[in-house]
Amino acid sequence: MEQPPTGGGAGARVLVVDDDPTVAEIVTGYLDRAGYVVDRAGDGPDALARAAAHRPDLVVLDLMLPGMDGLEVCRRMRGQGPVPVIMLTARGDEDDRILGLEVGADDYVTKPFSPRELVLRVGSVLRRVRPAADPSGDGSGPDVLRAAGLTVDPEARRAVKNGVELALTVREFDLLAFFLAHPGRAFAREELMRDVWGWDFGDLSTVTVHVRRLRGKVEDDPARPRLIRTVWGVGYRFDPTTTEEA
């Protein structure tokens, strides 16, 4: 039997939402041994009530729930404020995975899955939300990025467009910060998946969906994007100076 990762949770609160008690128990056990504070819910209304009572740092959310499915739970939770979501989906249900990403899930794991892999994914997402302290000790932290009316502060996890703060998911923020840090360079979706998600392989539609969602938040006209441009046959390029249509 595989051993769960230990430590690293640092008391972060994780809400596990799954109507299968066996799955929920196993995931809860692994997360608990990794140092997380874990709440459990077996359906959508219970999940929303628990999230309202004790705001989680991250939610592990099954897509297939009785009564209220995971997509609706995700929508409602994100309507109450930003919270990272890792969605559990059935293997092969690509449309459902894309829908999950469209409503704001930051990551997904397909069933059947390794509980150890899930714990590692939870740690990966939380590290991006809660960056480690500045090792230099001088408070300088990562540089603030600015271009085309956008300001991204990686340390504060704050993104602003023309003075208005943007409501971005974890991965949307990471993607925007990456683009601003590499203006004018074209990246393949495989490169973005490796450099932004930290995955060496995976469903490339994840990148496509996140680019589309990000365009909807940073472009003046998402249907005619000028900042995040498609480079046909390659991938995407952030171009803060262009005035041409994509």
Summary of the structure (lengths in Angstrom):
residues: 246
radius of gyration: 18.3
end to end distance: 51.0
largest distance: 56.9
contacts: 747
relative contact order: 0.10
helix: 37%
strand: 20%
